[in-house]
């Protein structure tokens, strides 16, 4: 149902460094930077696996933070995402593990990004 989503980040390069590392275990990377002539000089880049779906836009700090969950193909990817995000400077918001109160096969991990957004990797497959 959702095609893509975008957030503003206070420091684009700091966010890019974080997301480059956090997205790698999920098979995602920065796929596109929008040319500055189309953004009024702001840095705007999109992450994804085969097309940009998660967009970062340089701007002020967000007043309200959000929650975005990224699909992982395996539970091992969830574990690797969590470790990579913490190593990149993220703050733990829920270690990898089952969340049966959400769904029987829900396995997720939560991290706050440098701007305070709650990002998650989730696998819906049984072990």
N, C-alpha and C positions, 0 to 999 in steps of 0.2 A: 504494500500500500504506500509506503514512503519511498520516493525516488531518490531524494538526497536531502541533506540537512547542512546548515551552516552555523558557525558560532563566531563571535568576535573574540580576539585575544589581545591582551594588553601589549605583549612583546612577541611579535611574529617569529623572530629567529629562535627565541627560547621555546616557544610552542612547537616550532618545526623540529628542533632538536629532540624534544620529548616525543612527539608523535612519530618521527622517523624510527625511533627505537621501539616504542610501544606497539606500533602497527606491524613491524617486521614479523613477529611470530605468527600473526594472523594471515600472512601472505599479502599484506596491503602495503602500499607505499605512496609517496607524493607523486601523482601522475601528471599534474598540470599546474602551472603558474599562469594566472591570467595576466596578459601584458598590461603594464602600468597605464597605458593610454586609455584602457577601458575601465579602469578602477579609480581614476582621479589621483593616481600616484600611490594608492594603498597596496600593500602586498596581500594577494589573495591566492590561495592554493588549495587544490583538491586531492584528497586521498581516496584510494580504493584498490580493488584487485584488478578489475579489467576496465573500469571507468571511474571517474571521480564521483564519490557519493558523500564524502564528509569534508566540508569546506571550512577552512580557517580564513578569517578576514582580519587584517590589522585594524585595530581601533582602540577605543578606551576599554578599561576593565568593565566586564559585565556587572550589572547591578544584581541580577538574579542568575544563579548558575543553573545548569541543566544536567540532565542525565541522558546518556546515549549508550546503548548496548550494541556491541559489534558481534556478529556471528563468528564462532569458532567451529572448525570442522571436527575437532577432537578435544577431549579433556586436557590432553597434553598441551595443546595450543593455548587453552585458558591459563594453565600453569605458567607457560612460557611468557604469555602476555603480561601477567601479573608481575613476574620477576623482572622482565624488561622495563616495564613502566616504573617500578620502584627504583631500579638501577638508574633510570633516566631522570629521577628527581620527583616522581609522583609520590603521593602520600596514600598509604593503605586505607581502604575503606571497606574491607571485607576480603579475607583470604580466599583462595580457591577452594571450592567445595560444593557439595550438593545443597540445593535449596528446595527441599521437597514441599515447603509451604507455598512455593510458586507453581511447581509442576513436578511430577514424579521423576522425570529425567533431566531436570534443570541443574546444570553445573556451571557456576559462575564465579567471577572474581571482580572486585570493585577497587578503583583507584581514583583519587582526585588528581586532575591534571594541574599544571602550574597556575591556571586561572581559577581553580576551585570547582571545575566541572566534574561531576561524578561519571567516570567512564567505566564501562564494563565489557568483559568478554564473556560470552555464554555459549555453551554447547548443549543442545537438546537431545543428544544421543546417549543411550546407555553405554556403560563402559564397554 
